[in-house]
């Protein structure tokens, strides 16, 4: 099947556009990872009467031994969470709200350098994709000369391949 140079250019621009769109979406969203986390149920109190462990005794005497008859997964709550590069959010087990924390607050001090390296790498990936996309669009719109089009395609390919190399640098 023989295709024209314009059709190949249009296909490469559209694929690069989708890669750029998905990478920017992944960079700004907080839904990279969505799941549930198993946490122990809190003790029942006057304010909290459901989804809690009721020991059934007055806890004023520290010498009394307290048993819970809930076993297995009955002792746990399963709270929802979602996380991205910038923010990590989890369901609050005490009410219906959501508790979100910044990526700086979550990372230990020893890992913050690697986190910043990953962020810079992701930004470099997006910038290189933008440059490759721009060169492909320039080739699609402007180049009437075949040699100029091949030069633009070669530079676009180099920038697109370099954008894919960020994975090996950051990990």
C-alpha positions as CSV (number, residue, x, y, z in Angstrom):
1,X,0.0,0.0,0.0
2,X,1.6,3.3,-1.1
3,X,0.8,6.4,0.8
4,X,1.7,10.0,0.0
5,X,4.2,12.0,2.0
6,X,1.4,14.3,3.2
7,X,-0.6,11.3,4.6
8,X,2.5,10.0,6.5
9,X,3.2,13.4,7.9
10,X,-0.5,13.7,9.0
11,X,-0.3,10.3,10.7
12,X,2.9,11.2,12.5
13,X,1.5,14.6,13.6
14,X,-1.6,13.0,15.0
15,X,0.2,10.2,16.9
16,X,2.6,12.8,18.3
17,X,-0.4,14.9,19.3
18,X,-1.9,12.0,21.2
19,X,1.4,11.3,23.0
20,X,1.7,15.0,23.9
21,X,-1.9,15.2,25.1
22,X,-1.6,12.1,27.3
23,X,1.7,13.1,28.8
24,X,0.3,16.6,29.7
25,X,-2.8,15.0,31.1
26,X,-0.8,12.6,33.2
27,X,1.5,15.4,34.4
28,X,-1.4,17.6,35.7
29,X,-3.9,15.0,37.0
30,X,-4.1,13.4,40.4
31,X,-5.4,10.1,39.1
32,X,-2.2,8.2,38.2
33,X,-3.0,5.6,40.7
34,X,-6.5,4.9,42.1
35,X,-7.2,2.2,44.7
36,X,-8.2,1.2,48.2
37,X,-6.1,1.1,51.3
38,X,-6.8,-1.2,54.2
39,X,-6.7,0.7,57.6
40,X,-7.7,-0.5,61.1
41,X,-11.1,0.5,62.3
42,X,-11.0,3.2,65.0
43,X,-12.5,2.7,68.5
44,X,-16.2,3.5,68.9
45,X,-17.0,6.8,70.7
46,X,-20.0,8.9,71.4
47,X,-19.5,10.7,68.0
48,X,-18.6,7.6,66.0
49,X,-21.0,4.8,66.3
50,X,-20.7,3.0,62.9
51,X,-17.7,1.4,61.1
52,X,-15.8,1.2,64.4
53,X,-14.7,-1.5,66.9
54,X,-16.9,-1.5,70.0
55,X,-15.1,-3.2,72.9
56,X,-18.3,-3.0,75.0
57,X,-16.5,-2.0,78.3
58,X,-15.8,1.1,80.2
59,X,-12.1,1.9,79.5
60,X,-11.5,3.8,82.8
61,X,-9.8,0.8,84.4
62,X,-6.4,0.2,82.9
63,X,-6.1,-3.3,84.4
64,X,-8.9,-4.7,82.4
65,X,-8.1,-6.7,79.4
66,X,-10.2,-5.8,76.3
67,X,-10.9,-8.3,73.5
68,X,-12.3,-7.6,70.1
69,X,-14.2,-10.4,68.4
70,X,-13.8,-9.0,65.0
71,X,-11.4,-11.0,62.9
72,X,-9.9,-10.9,59.4
73,X,-11.1,-8.1,57.2
74,X,-13.9,-7.2,59.6
75,X,-11.3,-5.3,61.7
76,X,-10.4,-3.0,58.8
77,X,-11.9,-0.2,56.7
78,X,-11.1,0.1,53.0
79,X,-10.7,3.7,52.1
80,X,-10.3,5.0,48.6
81,X,-7.3,7.0,47.4
82,X,-5.9,8.6,44.3
83,X,-2.6,10.0,43.6
84,X,-0.6,11.9,41.0
85,X,2.7,13.6,40.7
86,X,1.7,16.7,42.6
87,X,-1.0,15.6,45.2
88,X,-2.0,12.5,47.0
89,X,-5.6,12.3,48.2
90,X,-7.3,9.8,50.5
91,X,-10.7,9.3,51.9
92,X,-11.0,10.5,55.5
93,X,-12.3,7.7,57.7
94,X,-13.9,10.1,60.3
95,X,-16.2,11.9,57.9
96,X,-17.2,12.1,54.2
97,X,-14.3,14.5,53.2
98,X,-11.1,13.9,51.4
99,X,-7.6,14.6,52.8
100,X,-5.0,15.7,50.3
101,X,-1.3,16.2,50.8
102,X,1.4,17.7,48.6
103,X,4.1,15.5,47.1
104,X,6.7,17.5,49.1
105,X,5.0,16.5,52.4
106,X,4.9,12.8,51.5
107,X,8.5,12.3,50.3
108,X,11.1,11.5,52.9
109,X,14.0,13.9,53.0
110,X,16.4,11.4,51.5
111,X,14.2,10.9,48.5
112,X,13.3,14.5,47.6
113,X,16.3,14.8,45.2
114,X,15.0,11.8,43.2
115,X,11.5,13.3,43.2
116,X,12.8,16.6,41.8
117,X,14.8,14.7,39.2
118,X,11.7,12.9,38.1
119,X,9.7,16.1,37.9
120,X,12.5,17.8,35.8
121,X,12.7,14.7,33.6
122,X,8.9,14.7,33.0
123,X,9.0,18.4,32.1
124,X,11.9,17.8,29.7
125,X,10.0,15.0,28.1
126,X,7.0,17.3,27.5
127,X,9.3,20.0,26.1
128,X,11.0,17.6,23.7
129,X,7.6,16.3,22.6
130,X,6.4,19.9,21.9
131,X,9.5,20.6,19.8
132,X,9.1,17.4,17.8
133,X,5.4,18.1,17.4
134,X,6.1,21.7,16.2
135,X,8.7,20.5,13.7
136,X,6.2,17.9,12.4
137,X,3.5,20.6,12.0
138,X,6.0,22.9,10.3
139,X,6.7,20.0,7.8
140,X,3.0,19.4,7.3
141,X,2.2,23.0,6.6
142,X,5.2,24.7,5.1
143,X,7.6,22.4,3.3
144,X,7.0,22.2,-0.4
145,X,10.6,21.0,-1.1
146,X,11.2,17.3,-0.5
147,X,14.7,17.9,0.9
148,X,13.4,20.5,3.4
149,X,10.7,18.1,4.5
150,X,13.2,15.3,5.1
151,X,15.4,17.6,7.2
152,X,12.4,18.7,9.3
153,X,11.4,15.0,9.7
154,X,14.9,14.0,10.7
155,X,15.0,16.7,13.4
156,X,11.5,15.9,14.6
157,X,12.5,12.2,14.8
158,X,15.6,13.1,16.9
159,X,13.6,15.2,19.3
160,X,10.8,12.6,19.6
161,X,13.4,9.8,20.3
162,X,15.2,12.0,22.8
163,X,11.8,12.6,24.6
164,X,11.5,8.8,24.9
165,X,14.9,8.6,26.5
166,X,13.8,10.4,29.6
167,X,12.5,7.1,31.0
168,X,16.0,5.7,31.2
169,X,17.4,8.8,32.8
170,X,15.0,9.2,35.6
171,X,14.7,5.5,36.6
